[in-house]
Amino acid sequence: MTSERQKAANRANALHSTGPKTREGKVAVRLNAIRHGLLARDAVLPGEDADAFEDLWKEVWAEFSPVGPIEKLLVERAINAMWRLRRSARAETALFHWRVYWLKAMRLKEEIKSYEKSVLDGLPLGTWIH
């Protein structure tokens, strides 16, 4: 249970840690919480192809030629959703690849253990060091 003294100290410390104040500081930390980018505010994340996003934007915008604020909003949302769905597909593929390689590594680890056991079992007692 937290004492009143500790609560007061926590409140006092919280006044000193209110995050970045400058524009540069805010820019520096704005991507700190991104894990997968599916809910990120920015559609194009660092490391992604901004030109590919621009191409998608132009292609979809030309396809629908939105008129008025509602149509423009809907087309913008569709473009962003398409981009994020592509990102999620890439993430899913990466996860599957990681899992396959992890399973292969575990299988190799077991093969190595089996090989080591067979080699060590064939040696006379006392000829190897643990």
C-alpha positions, 0 to 999 in steps of 0.5 A: 500500500502506498503511503501518503508521503510516497503519494506526495513524492509521486505527485511532485515528481510528475510535475517534472516529467511532463514530456517534450515542450519544444517542436523538435522534442515532440517530433523526436518522440512522436513515433515512440509508441509505434509497434505495428503501425496499424493505428498510427496517425501518419499513414507512411511510417519511417522505412516505408516507401513514401513514393509508393503511397503517393502512387496509390493516392494518385491512382485511387483519387483518379479512379474515384474523382471525389467531389465535395467534402464527404466524398473526399473524406471517404476516398482519403479513408479508403486510401489510408485503409488500403495502405494499412492493410498492405502493411498488415499483410507484410507484418503477417508474412514476416511473422510467419517467416519468423515462426518457420525459421524459429521452428527450424532452429529448434529442430536443429538444436534438437539434432545437435543435442542428439548428435552430441549425446551419441558422440559423448555416449560412444566415448569411454568414461572420463575422456570428456569434460562436462 
